[in-house]
Amino acid sequence: MSDHVHDENCEHDHDEAVFIVTDEDGKEHEMVLVYTFETNDRAYAVLLDRNDPEDDGVIFRVEEEGEDEVLVNIEDDQEWETVMKVYEELAALENENG
């Protein structure tokens, strides 16, 4: 979570991790991985819509399947509340530190 703008004026390379995510209406979105964090021995990824970066981000749990990592919806309400609390705390710290 950075205020840094990633555009053609950037002076460094970007290796964007892009994922195709299908929403509940069956519409596909190109999502860019912008942030990862861990809590309770689980990893989570924050993704933004590549074509609508002002839209709210989406958080997925990252799980390993063999040698691959996959993004999984968080369906447990308690897990979701914990993840959101940690994410909001991290976002507040990031904003304080600029």
Backbone hydrogen bonds, N-H to C=O, Kabsch-Sander energy under -0.5 kcal/mol:
donor,donor_aa,acceptor,acceptor_aa,energy
6,H,4,H,-0.6
7,D,5,V,-1.0
10,C,7,D,-1.9
16,E,14,H,-0.8
18,V,16,E,-0.9
19,F,31,M,-3.1
21,V,19,F,-0.7
21,V,29,H,-2.7
23,D,21,V,-0.5
23,D,27,K,-2.8
26,G,23,D,-2.1
29,H,21,V,-2.4
31,M,19,F,-3.7
31,M,29,H,-0.7
32,V,48,L,-3.2
33,L,17,A,-2.6
34,V,46,V,-2.8
35,Y,46,V,-1.3
37,F,44,Y,-1.9
39,T,42,R,-2.2
42,R,39,T,-1.7
43,A,62,V,-0.7
44,Y,37,F,-2.9
45,A,60,F,-2.6
46,V,35,Y,-3.3
47,L,45,A,-0.5
47,L,58,V,-2.9
48,L,32,V,-2.2
50,R,30,E,-3.6
52,D,49,D,-1.0
55,D,52,D,-2.1
58,V,47,L,-2.7
60,F,45,A,-2.4
61,R,72,V,-2.7
62,V,43,A,-3.0
63,E,61,R,-0.6
63,E,70,V,-2.7
65,E,68,D,-3.1
68,D,65,E,-2.1
70,V,63,E,-3.3
72,V,61,R,-2.8
75,E,73,N,-0.8
77,D,75,E,-0.5
80,W,76,D,-2.6
81,E,77,D,-2.5
82,T,78,Q,-2.2
83,V,79,E,-2.8
84,M,80,W,-2.8
85,K,81,E,-2.1
86,V,82,T,-2.3
87,Y,83,V,-2.8
88,E,84,M,-2.7
89,E,85,K,-2.0
90,L,86,V,-2.5
91,A,87,Y,-2.7
92,A,88,E,-2.2
93,L,89,E,-2.2
94,E,90,L,-2.4
95,N,91,A,-2.3
96,E,92,A,-2.2
97,N,93,L,-2.1
98,G,94,E,-0.8
